[in-house]
């Protein structure tokens, strides 16, 4: 499960109500507090900041701003390349992992995130492609909208 944090001033806080499915909440809260303390104590040192970024890189994708809490997002983590033939690898500068679920997923809405550029230009193409796919599958076309949450 993704852990959702709320930004307050220059720090992020963990709230139980934003994270109903997260286990070991007290331990997680303790580690987050320690990490924030270390970062605050050394944030002026560029070398320490670079090192801090490097050591947190493997876990940073497990945290999101609480504005996205409604997503209740799950992310897949694995350590070994040959874990299962169900996993597909997408090559590139940053290889990605894709899992084709064996269950039917119904998508109600696609929200284009705050980092996406040129949304007015891209929406007509997305709508056309989704219309084709929806007709092929015999399902209702998902709504496409732009996120109102600012990129952080």
C-alpha positions in Angstrom: 0.0 0.0 0.0 1.1 3.5 -0.7 1.5 5.6 2.4 -0.2 9.0 2.2 1.4 12.0 4.0 0.0 15.5 4.7 2.3 18.5 4.2 2.3 20.9 7.1 4.8 23.8 6.8 8.0 22.2 5.6 7.4 18.6 6.9 5.1 15.8 6.1 3.0 14.1 8.7 1.5 10.6 8.9 -2.2 10.4 9.8 -4.0 7.1 10.5 -7.2 8.2 8.8 -5.3 8.7 5.5 -3.8 5.2 5.7 -6.4 2.6 6.8 -4.7 -0.3 5.1 -1.1 0.4 6.2 0.3 -1.9 8.8 2.9 -1.1 11.5 1.8 2.5 11.7 3.7 3.3 14.9 7.0 1.9 13.5 6.4 3.8 10.2 5.7 7.0 12.1 8.9 6.6 14.1 11.0 6.0 11.0 9.5 9.0 9.2 10.2 11.2 12.2 13.8 10.0 12.3 14.3 10.6 8.6 12.8 14.1 8.7 15.0 14.9 11.7 18.2 13.8 9.9 17.3 15.7 6.8 16.5 18.9 8.7 19.8 18.6 10.6 21.9 18.2 7.4 19.9 19.9 4.6 22.4 22.7 4.2 25.1 20.3 3.2 24.8 19.5 -0.5 26.8 16.2 -0.2 24.6 15.0 2.6 21.5 16.0 0.7 22.7 14.0 -2.3 23.4 11.0 -0.1 20.0 11.3 1.6 18.3 11.3 -1.8 20.3 8.2 -2.8 19.4 6.2 0.3 15.7 7.2 0.1 15.4 6.5 -3.6 14.4 2.8 -3.3 11.4 3.7 -1.1 10.3 7.2 -2.2 7.7 5.8 -4.6 5.8 4.3 -1.7 4.8 7.7 -0.4 2.3 10.2 -1.9 0.7 13.4 -0.8 -2.6 12.9 1.1 -4.4 14.8 -1.6 -4.3 11.5 -3.5 -5.6 9.4 -0.6 -8.9 8.7 -2.4 -6.9 6.5 -4.8 -6.0 3.9 -2.1 -3.2 2.9 -4.4 -1.3 -0.4 -4.3 2.1 -0.8 -5.8 3.9 -4.0 -6.7 7.4 -4.5 -5.3 9.7 -7.4 -6.2 13.4 -8.2 -6.1 14.0 -10.9 -8.6 13.7 -10.6 -12.4 12.3 -14.1 -12.8 9.6 -14.0 -10.2 6.7 -14.9 -12.5 5.8 -15.1 -16.1 2.8 -12.9 -15.3 5.2 -9.9 -15.0 6.2 -8.1 -18.2 9.2 -5.9 -18.4 9.1 -2.7 -20.4 12.6 -1.7 -21.4 13.9 1.9 -21.5 16.0 4.3 -19.6 14.0 3.4 -16.5 12.7 -0.1 -17.0 9.1 -0.6 -15.8 7.2 -3.6 -14.5 3.7 -4.4 -15.8 1.3 -6.9 -14.5 -1.6 -8.0 -16.7 -4.3 -8.8 -14.2 -6.4 -12.0 -14.6 -9.5 -10.2 -13.5 -11.7 -7.8 -15.5 -11.0 -4.2 -14.5 -13.7 -1.5 -15.1 -12.2 1.9 -15.4 -14.6 4.7 -14.6 -12.3 7.7 -14.9 -8.8 8.5 -16.0 -7.3 11.5 -14.2 -4.3 13.2 -16.0 -1.8 14.1 -13.3 -0.3 17.5 -12.6 3.0 16.7 -14.4 1.3 16.0 -17.7 1.8 18.7 -20.3 -0.3 19.9 -23.2 -3.5 18.3 -21.9 -5.9 20.1 -24.3 -3.9 18.7 -27.2 -3.8 15.1 -25.8 -7.4 14.7 -24.6 -9.0 14.4 -28.1 -6.5 11.6 -29.0 -7.1 9.8 -25.7 -10.9 10.1 -26.1 -10.8 8.6 -29.6 -8.6 5.7 -28.5 -10.8 5.1 -25.4 -13.9 5.2 -27.6 -12.5 2.5 -29.9 -11.4 0.3 -26.9 -14.8 0.8 -25.2 -16.7 -0.3 -28.3 -14.4 -3.3 -28.8 -15.0 -4.4 -25.2 -18.6 -3.4 -25.0 -18.2 -1.1 -22.0 -18.8 2.5 -21.2 -16.0 4.9 -22.1 -14.2 6.3 -19.1 -14.3 9.9 -18.2 -11.0 11.8 -18.8 -10.2 14.7 -16.5 -7.3 16.8 -15.4 -6.1 16.6 -11.8 -6.8 19.7 -9.8 -4.0 18.9 -7.4 -0.8 20.9 -7.9 2.4 19.1 -8.6 4.6 18.9 -5.5 
